[in-house]
Amino acid sequence: MSSRAQNYEFQEWWNKHREFLDKPENTAFLTVEIHSPTVDKGHTRSARQLSWLWLLKFQQLATSLAWLTDGFIDLVRTANRRIAASKTDSPFDSSISSRLYRIIKYFLFLVILLLCFELITYLKGWHFSPPSVESAEAVVERAYAKWLEIRVNYLAPPLQSLTNLCIILFLIQSVDRIALILGCFWIKFWKLRPVAAAEYVGRENVEDYPMVLVQIPMCNEREGKDDLALVQARWAFVNKDENLLTRLQNINLSFHFEVEQQVNGVFINFFGFNGTAGVWRIKALEDCGGWLERTTVEDMDIVVRAHLCGWKFIYLNDVKCLCELPESYEAYKKQQHRWHSGPMQLFRLCFVDILRAKVSFGKKANMIFLFFLLRKLILPFYSFTLFCIILPLTMFLPEAQLPAWVVCYVPGIMSILNILPGPRSFPFIVPYLLFENTMSVTKFNAMISGLFRLGSSYEWVVTKKLGRSSEADLVAFAEKE
């Protein structure tokens, strides 16, 4: 058996190509480098998947645009409806009541103009090296140098004086608010409250004494207080959680009844009659001159006259009378206008009578300085002047210094104290701050109109309410409580 001859041609071909691959310049053909992937494990999308993805994004965009358009249209319709309602509700000339708002518009235009001017000077770099009138070359540069001179010599000093005055008034009002809070804590700690001299539970013929008359000391047939003219109960609101406006109103009114009325009733025996939820002694009404219509706050008028005649008042914080809050901004604004213009009318009419009254000096001082000046005049004055006038002007007049604690810390602390009677309102503290600054314009306008007898001070518009004090609403309110 013969062996198979070797294939030298294949051997020569293999050796030839091996020599070619073994050369250094050709080693790249033998090296395979595997780098880590630049992205995580995933699959590339196909054309159909990309088309569906873009269609989904377009659908989301169209839905968002439709939602924004619908919201904008609803906002415009609501604004037009409210403007029309405000024009038809008031029988008085709106030109008189809009003077302050016209001034505010001019002031806003001036602020925007100054802002544009300051922006130009900042872009020019003049804030870092203020030019002088002598060295200024361009017209704008010369105007800016003149503006700096006027600002330093003529505008900043009176603004700083007004700022210092408002800070002093702000601190006085804050001290008064803290004193009221401490008085309320004292009442809660010692459980101070008006109590009847006799206990009626368990006695004979209990049905002869209805619970309402037993709860109100003046009406108890077995208890007589000859110097007691008024018993005021607390308001409780059936619609306090209806919307944001009613929640913010409930913050103010909860502090008013829980703190102001209760402290004044316990320690001073004098407070403002709230118009409803109270019982008067007929003899006291006749003694102080009866019910007069000379102001838009006739309930406060009769309280002041009765106090000057020596009568006392009792406030019952645990007896609640169900009431309703206005749910529209127009109704609330008109109510606040009446509540803040009427006291100034009354103060102008009763100031001489207070000085001549045969009561102690402490009662006169409390009525003039605390009841009228501090809580009815100074409060709306400094709220509007400090936060709506001085604070914006200090941005353009840096020479007038406004401390940060006046702008931030003290208002925050005061707002927290206001919310203490209603702890569930703490989430609304920021809207409450903004809302109070907004309403300070209306309150200041009302205070000025009442003090100087402007036409809008005699405006009387019944506060519109929706009549939620039905049987179902009362049952729902009782279940919440």
TABEL-V875860 format. One record per residue. RES is the residue in three letters. SS is DSSP state (helix for helix, strand for strand, loop for the rest). PHI is phi in radians with two decimals (* if undefined). Layout:
res=RES ss=SS phi=PHI
res=RES ss=SS phi=PHI
//
This chain:
res=MET ss=loop phi=*
res=SER ss=loop phi=-1.56
res=SER ss=loop phi=-1.36
res=ARG ss=loop phi=-1.36
res=ALA ss=loop phi=-1.21
res=GLN ss=loop phi=-1.26
res=ASN ss=loop phi=-1.65
res=TYR ss=helix phi=-1.24
res=GLU ss=helix phi=-1.13
res=PHE ss=helix phi=-1.13
res=GLN ss=helix phi=-1.12
res=GLU ss=helix phi=-1.13
res=TRP ss=helix phi=-1.13
res=TRP ss=helix phi=-1.15
res=ASN ss=helix phi=-1.11
res=LYS ss=helix phi=-1.11
res=HIS ss=helix phi=-1.30
res=ARG ss=helix phi=-1.18
res=GLU ss=helix phi=-1.09
res=PHE ss=helix phi=-1.19
res=LEU ss=helix phi=-1.36
res=ASP ss=loop phi=-1.39
res=LYS ss=loop phi=-1.19
res=PRO ss=helix phi=-1.08
res=GLU ss=helix phi=-1.23
res=ASN ss=helix phi=-1.92
res=THR ss=helix phi=-1.23
res=ALA ss=helix phi=-1.09
res=PHE ss=helix phi=-1.30
res=LEU ss=loop phi=-1.73
res=THR ss=loop phi=-1.79
res=VAL ss=loop phi=-2.12
res=GLU ss=loop phi=-1.79
res=ILE ss=loop phi=-1.98
res=HIS ss=loop phi=-1.57
res=SER ss=loop phi=-1.18
res=PRO ss=loop phi=-1.15
res=THR ss=loop phi=-1.28
res=VAL ss=loop phi=-2.22
res=ASP ss=loop phi=-1.21
res=LYS ss=loop phi=-1.03
res=GLY ss=loop phi=-2.93
res=HIS ss=loop phi=-2.07
res=THR ss=loop phi=-1.23
res=ARG ss=loop phi=-1.47
res=SER ss=loop phi=-1.46
res=ALA ss=helix phi=-1.11
res=ARG ss=helix phi=-1.17
res=GLN ss=helix phi=-1.13
res=LEU ss=helix phi=-1.11
res=SER ss=helix phi=-1.13
res=TRP ss=helix phi=-1.14
res=LEU ss=helix phi=-1.10
res=TRP ss=helix phi=-1.18
res=LEU ss=helix phi=-1.11
res=LEU ss=helix phi=-1.14
res=LYS ss=helix phi=-1.12
res=PHE ss=helix phi=-1.11
res=GLN ss=helix phi=-1.14
res=GLN ss=helix phi=-1.11
res=LEU ss=helix phi=-1.12
res=ALA ss=helix phi=-1.12
res=THR ss=helix phi=-1.13
res=SER ss=helix phi=-1.12
res=LEU ss=helix phi=-1.11
res=ALA ss=helix phi=-1.13
res=TRP ss=helix phi=-1.15
res=LEU ss=helix phi=-1.14
res=THR ss=helix phi=-1.12
res=ASP ss=helix phi=-1.11
res=GLY ss=helix phi=-1.13
res=PHE ss=helix phi=-1.16
res=ILE ss=helix phi=-1.12
res=ASP ss=helix phi=-1.10
res=LEU ss=helix phi=-1.13
res=VAL ss=helix phi=-1.13
res=ARG ss=helix phi=-1.10
res=THR ss=helix phi=-1.11
res=ALA ss=helix phi=-1.11
res=ASN ss=helix phi=-1.11
res=ARG ss=helix phi=-1.15
res=ARG ss=helix phi=-1.25
res=ILE ss=helix phi=-1.12
res=ALA ss=helix phi=-1.13
res=ALA ss=helix phi=-1.16
res=SER ss=helix phi=-1.17
res=LYS ss=helix phi=-1.31
res=THR ss=helix phi=-1.54
res=ASP ss=helix phi=-1.28
res=SER ss=loop phi=-1.57
res=PRO ss=loop phi=-1.44
res=PHE ss=loop phi=-1.71
res=ASP ss=loop phi=-1.21
res=SER ss=helix phi=-1.31
res=SER ss=helix phi=-1.18
res=ILE ss=helix phi=-1.25
res=SER ss=helix phi=-1.35
res=SER ss=loop phi=-1.77
res=ARG ss=helix phi=-1.11
res=LEU ss=helix phi=-1.11
res=TYR ss=helix phi=-1.18
res=ARG ss=helix phi=-1.18
res=ILE ss=helix phi=-1.11
res=ILE ss=helix phi=-1.13
res=LYS ss=helix phi=-1.13
res=TYR ss=helix phi=-1.11
res=PHE ss=helix phi=-1.12
res=LEU ss=helix phi=-1.13
res=PHE ss=helix phi=-1.09
res=LEU ss=helix phi=-1.12
res=VAL ss=helix phi=-1.13
res=ILE ss=helix phi=-1.13
res=LEU ss=helix phi=-1.10
res=LEU ss=helix phi=-1.13
res=LEU ss=helix phi=-1.11
res=CYS ss=helix phi=-1.12
res=PHE ss=helix phi=-1.12
res=GLU ss=helix phi=-1.13
res=LEU ss=helix phi=-1.14
res=ILE ss=helix phi=-1.12
res=THR ss=helix phi=-1.15
res=TYR ss=helix phi=-1.20
res=LEU ss=helix phi=-1.16
res=LYS ss=helix phi=-1.34
res=GLY ss=loop phi=1.47
res=TRP ss=loop phi=-1.36
res=HIS ss=loop phi=-1.19
res=PHE ss=loop phi=-1.48
res=SER ss=loop phi=-2.36
res=PRO ss=loop phi=-1.04
res=PRO ss=loop phi=-1.38
res=SER ss=loop phi=-1.80
res=VAL ss=loop phi=-1.15
res=GLU ss=loop phi=-1.27
res=SER ss=loop phi=-1.55
res=ALA ss=loop phi=-1.25
res=GLU ss=loop phi=-1.93
res=ALA ss=loop phi=-1.32
res=VAL ss=helix phi=-1.16
res=VAL ss=helix phi=-1.15
res=GLU ss=helix phi=-1.13
res=ARG ss=helix phi=-1.17
res=ALA ss=helix phi=-1.13
res=TYR ss=helix phi=-1.17
res=ALA ss=helix phi=-1.10
res=LYS ss=helix phi=-1.16
res=TRP ss=helix phi=-1.11
res=LEU ss=helix phi=-1.10
res=GLU ss=helix phi=-1.15
res=ILE ss=helix phi=-1.14
res=ARG ss=helix phi=-1.12
res=VAL ss=helix phi=-1.31
res=ASN ss=helix phi=-1.59
res=TYR ss=helix phi=-2.11
res=LEU ss=helix phi=-1.65
res=ALA ss=helix phi=-1.13
res=PRO ss=helix phi=-1.05
res=PRO ss=helix phi=-1.16
res=LEU ss=helix phi=-1.14
res=GLN ss=helix phi=-1.15
res=SER ss=helix phi=-1.13
res=LEU ss=helix phi=-1.12
res=THR ss=helix phi=-1.09
res=ASN ss=helix phi=-1.10
res=LEU ss=helix phi=-1.11
res=CYS ss=helix phi=-1.15
res=ILE ss=helix phi=-1.14
res=ILE ss=helix phi=-1.11
res=LEU ss=helix phi=-1.11
res=PHE ss=helix phi=-1.10
res=LEU ss=helix phi=-1.18
res=ILE ss=helix phi=-1.10
res=GLN ss=helix phi=-1.16
res=SER ss=helix phi=-1.16
res=VAL ss=helix phi=-1.10
res=ASP ss=helix phi=-1.07
res=ARG ss=helix phi=-1.15
res=ILE ss=helix phi=-1.17
res=ALA ss=helix phi=-1.09
res=LEU ss=helix phi=-1.13
res=ILE ss=helix phi=-1.10
res=LEU ss=helix phi=-1.11
res=GLY ss=helix phi=-1.11
res=CYS ss=helix phi=-1.16
res=PHE ss=helix phi=-1.08
res=TRP ss=helix phi=-1.10
res=ILE ss=helix phi=-1.13
res=LYS ss=helix phi=-1.17
res=PHE ss=helix phi=-1.17
res=TRP ss=helix phi=-1.61
res=LYS ss=loop phi=0.96
res=LEU ss=loop phi=-1.42
res=ARG ss=loop phi=-2.85
res=PRO ss=loop phi=-1.14
res=VAL ss=loop phi=-2.21
res=ALA ss=loop phi=-1.32
res=ALA ss=loop phi=-1.25
res=ALA ss=loop phi=-2.21
res=GLU ss=loop phi=-1.72
res=TYR ss=loop phi=-1.79
res=VAL ss=loop phi=-1.24
res=GLY ss=loop phi=1.55
res=ARG ss=loop phi=-1.54
res=GLU ss=loop phi=-1.32
res=ASN ss=loop phi=0.99
res=VAL ss=helix phi=-1.13
res=GLU ss=helix phi=-1.16
res=ASP ss=helix phi=-1.31
res=TYR ss=loop phi=-2.13
res=PRO ss=loop phi=-1.00
res=MET ss=helix phi=-1.07
res=VAL ss=helix phi=-1.08
res=LEU ss=helix phi=-1.27
res=VAL ss=helix phi=-1.25
res=GLN ss=helix phi=-1.23
res=ILE ss=loop phi=-1.69
res=PRO ss=helix phi=-1.01
res=MET ss=helix phi=-1.14
res=CYS ss=helix phi=-1.60
res=ASN ss=loop phi=-1.15
res=GLU ss=loop phi=-1.27
res=ARG ss=loop phi=-1.73
res=GLU ss=loop phi=-2.26
res=GLY ss=loop phi=-2.12
res=LYS ss=loop phi=-2.20
res=ASP ss=loop phi=-1.16
res=ASP ss=loop phi=-1.66
res=LEU ss=strand phi=-1.65
res=ALA ss=strand phi=-1.81
res=LEU ss=strand phi=-2.47
res=VAL ss=strand phi=-2.11
res=GLN ss=strand phi=-1.89
res=ALA ss=strand phi=-1.71
res=ARG ss=strand phi=-1.56
res=TRP ss=strand phi=-1.48
res=ALA ss=strand phi=-2.27
res=PHE ss=strand phi=-1.89
res=VAL ss=loop phi=-1.39
res=ASN ss=loop phi=-2.12
res=LYS ss=loop phi=-1.18
res=ASP ss=loop phi=-1.86
res=GLU ss=loop phi=-1.26
res=ASN ss=loop phi=-2.66
res=LEU ss=helix phi=-1.14
res=LEU ss=helix phi=-1.11
res=THR ss=helix phi=-1.17
res=ARG ss=helix phi=-1.13
res=LEU ss=helix phi=-1.21
res=GLN ss=helix phi=-1.11
res=ASN ss=helix phi=-1.11
res=ILE ss=helix phi=-1.09
res=ASN ss=helix phi=-1.13
res=LEU ss=helix phi=-1.28
res=SER ss=helix phi=-1.12
res=PHE ss=helix phi=-1.15
res=HIS ss=helix phi=-1.08
res=PHE ss=helix phi=-1.41
res=GLU ss=helix phi=-1.23
res=VAL ss=helix phi=-1.90
res=GLU ss=helix phi=-1.07
res=GLN ss=helix phi=-1.12
res=GLN ss=helix phi=-1.19
res=VAL ss=helix phi=-1.15
res=ASN ss=helix phi=-1.13
res=GLY ss=helix phi=-1.21
res=VAL ss=helix phi=-1.39
res=PHE ss=helix phi=-1.69
res=ILE ss=loop phi=-2.05
res=ASN ss=loop phi=1.08
res=PHE ss=loop phi=-2.56
res=PHE ss=loop phi=-2.80
res=GLY ss=loop phi=-1.36
res=PHE ss=loop phi=-1.24
res=ASN ss=loop phi=-1.55
res=GLY ss=loop phi=1.58
res=THR ss=loop phi=-2.31
res=ALA ss=loop phi=1.07
res=GLY ss=strand phi=-2.49
res=VAL ss=strand phi=-2.18
res=TRP ss=strand phi=-1.87
res=ARG ss=loop phi=-1.50
res=ILE ss=helix phi=-1.07
res=LYS ss=helix phi=-1.08
res=ALA ss=helix phi=-1.18
res=LEU ss=helix phi=-1.09
res=GLU ss=helix phi=-1.20
res=ASP ss=helix phi=-1.21
res=CYS ss=loop phi=-1.66
res=GLY ss=loop phi=1.87
res=GLY ss=loop phi=1.41
res=TRP ss=loop phi=-1.42
res=LEU ss=loop phi=-1.90
res=GLU ss=loop phi=-2.07
res=ARG ss=loop phi=-1.43
res=THR ss=loop phi=-2.32
res=THR ss=loop phi=-1.51
res=VAL ss=loop phi=-2.17
res=GLU ss=helix phi=-1.15
res=ASP ss=helix phi=-1.19
res=MET ss=helix phi=-1.22
res=ASP ss=helix phi=-1.06
res=ILE ss=helix phi=-1.24
res=VAL ss=helix phi=-1.16
res=VAL ss=helix phi=-1.10
res=ARG ss=helix phi=-1.17
res=ALA ss=helix phi=-1.18
res=HIS ss=helix phi=-1.17
res=LEU ss=helix phi=-1.19
res=CYS ss=loop phi=-1.53
res=GLY ss=loop phi=1.71
res=TRP ss=loop phi=-1.41
res=LYS ss=strand phi=-2.00
res=PHE ss=strand phi=-2.31
res=ILE ss=strand phi=-2.21
res=TYR ss=strand phi=-2.00
res=LEU ss=strand phi=-1.91
res=ASN ss=strand phi=-1.33
res=ASP ss=strand phi=-1.57
res=VAL ss=strand phi=-1.75
res=LYS ss=strand phi=-1.87
res=CYS ss=strand phi=-2.01
res=LEU ss=strand phi=-1.27
res=CYS ss=strand phi=-2.32
res=GLU ss=loop phi=-2.34
res=LEU ss=loop phi=-1.64
res=PRO ss=loop phi=-1.15
res=GLU ss=loop phi=-1.76
res=SER ss=loop phi=-1.95
res=TYR ss=helix phi=-1.19
res=GLU ss=helix phi=-1.10
res=ALA ss=helix phi=-1.13
res=TYR ss=helix phi=-1.16
res=LYS ss=helix phi=-1.14
res=LYS ss=helix phi=-1.17
res=GLN ss=helix phi=-1.12
res=GLN ss=helix phi=-1.17
res=HIS ss=helix phi=-1.10
res=ARG ss=helix phi=-1.21
res=TRP ss=helix phi=-1.23
res=HIS ss=helix phi=-1.84
res=SER ss=helix phi=-1.50
res=GLY ss=helix phi=-1.05
res=PRO ss=helix phi=-1.04
res=MET ss=helix phi=-1.26
res=GLN ss=helix phi=-1.04
res=LEU ss=helix phi=-1.14
res=PHE ss=helix phi=-1.12
res=ARG ss=helix phi=-1.16
res=LEU ss=helix phi=-1.43
res=CYS ss=helix phi=-1.78
res=PHE ss=helix phi=-1.06
res=VAL ss=helix phi=-1.17
res=ASP ss=helix phi=-1.12
res=ILE ss=helix phi=-1.14
res=LEU ss=helix phi=-1.16
res=ARG ss=helix phi=-1.55
res=ALA ss=loop phi=-1.16
res=LYS ss=loop phi=-1.59
res=VAL ss=loop phi=-2.17
res=SER ss=loop phi=-1.19
res=PHE ss=helix phi=-1.11
res=GLY ss=helix phi=-1.11
res=LYS ss=helix phi=-1.17
res=LYS ss=helix phi=-1.12
res=ALA ss=helix phi=-1.13
res=ASN ss=helix phi=-1.11
res=MET ss=helix phi=-1.22
res=ILE ss=helix phi=-1.36
res=PHE ss=helix phi=-1.48
res=LEU ss=helix phi=-1.57
res=PHE ss=helix phi=-1.19
res=PHE ss=helix phi=-1.68
res=LEU ss=helix phi=-1.17
res=LEU ss=helix phi=-1.25
res=ARG ss=helix phi=-1.63
res=LYS ss=helix phi=-1.97
res=LEU ss=helix phi=-1.96
res=ILE ss=helix phi=-1.19
res=LEU ss=helix phi=-1.03
res=PRO ss=helix phi=-1.20
res=PHE ss=helix phi=-1.16
res=TYR ss=helix phi=-1.28
res=SER ss=helix phi=-1.09
res=PHE ss=helix phi=-1.29
res=THR ss=helix phi=-1.18
res=LEU ss=helix phi=-1.27
res=PHE ss=helix phi=-1.69
res=CYS ss=helix phi=-1.92
res=ILE ss=helix phi=-2.02
res=ILE ss=helix phi=-1.20
res=LEU ss=helix phi=-1.04
res=PRO ss=helix phi=-1.14
res=LEU ss=helix phi=-1.21
res=THR ss=helix phi=-1.15
res=MET ss=helix phi=-1.21
res=PHE ss=helix phi=-1.83
res=LEU ss=loop phi=-2.16
res=PRO ss=loop phi=-1.14
res=GLU ss=loop phi=-1.16
res=ALA ss=loop phi=-1.55
res=GLN ss=loop phi=-1.58
res=LEU ss=loop phi=-2.13
res=PRO ss=loop phi=-1.04
res=ALA ss=helix phi=-1.17
res=TRP ss=helix phi=-1.19
res=VAL ss=helix phi=-1.30
res=VAL ss=helix phi=-1.48
res=CYS ss=helix phi=-1.95
res=TYR ss=helix phi=-1.28
res=VAL ss=helix phi=-1.13
res=PRO ss=helix phi=-1.04
res=GLY ss=helix phi=-1.13
res=ILE ss=helix phi=-1.14
res=MET ss=helix phi=-1.12
res=SER ss=helix phi=-1.16
res=ILE ss=helix phi=-1.11
res=LEU ss=helix phi=-1.12
res=ASN ss=helix phi=-1.15
res=ILE ss=helix phi=-1.51
res=LEU ss=helix phi=-0.95
res=PRO ss=helix phi=-1.11
res=GLY ss=helix phi=-2.23
res=PRO ss=helix phi=-1.04
res=ARG ss=helix phi=-1.23
res=SER ss=helix phi=-1.62
res=PHE ss=helix phi=-1.04
res=PRO ss=helix phi=-1.10
res=PHE ss=helix phi=-1.82
res=ILE ss=helix phi=-1.20
res=VAL ss=helix phi=-1.21
res=PRO ss=helix phi=-1.04
res=TYR ss=helix phi=-1.14
res=LEU ss=helix phi=-1.07
res=LEU ss=helix phi=-1.15
res=PHE ss=helix phi=-1.16
res=GLU ss=helix phi=-1.15
res=ASN ss=helix phi=-1.13
res=THR ss=helix phi=-1.18
res=MET ss=helix phi=-1.26
res=SER ss=helix phi=-1.09
res=VAL ss=helix phi=-1.15
res=THR ss=helix phi=-1.12
res=LYS ss=helix phi=-1.18
res=PHE ss=helix phi=-1.17
res=ASN ss=helix phi=-1.07
res=ALA ss=helix phi=-1.16
res=MET ss=helix phi=-1.10
res=ILE ss=helix phi=-1.15
res=SER ss=helix phi=-1.13
res=GLY ss=helix phi=-1.29
res=LEU ss=helix phi=-1.26
res=PHE ss=loop phi=-1.88
res=ARG ss=loop phi=1.02
res=LEU ss=loop phi=-1.35
res=GLY ss=helix phi=-1.09
res=SER ss=helix phi=-1.27
res=SER ss=helix phi=-1.23
res=TYR ss=helix phi=-1.70
res=GLU ss=loop phi=-1.29
res=TRP ss=loop phi=-2.21
res=VAL ss=loop phi=-2.17
res=VAL ss=loop phi=-1.13
res=THR ss=loop phi=-1.16
res=LYS ss=loop phi=-1.31
res=LYS ss=loop phi=-2.34
res=LEU ss=loop phi=-1.64
res=GLY ss=loop phi=1.19
res=ARG ss=loop phi=-1.47
res=SER ss=loop phi=-1.43
res=SER ss=loop phi=-1.51
res=GLU ss=helix phi=-1.13
res=ALA ss=helix phi=-1.14
res=ASP ss=helix phi=-1.16
res=LEU ss=helix phi=-1.17
res=VAL ss=helix phi=-1.14
res=ALA ss=helix phi=-1.11
res=PHE ss=helix phi=-1.16
res=ALA ss=helix phi=-1.12
res=GLU ss=helix phi=-1.17
res=LYS ss=helix phi=-1.13
res=GLU ss=loop phi=-1.22
//
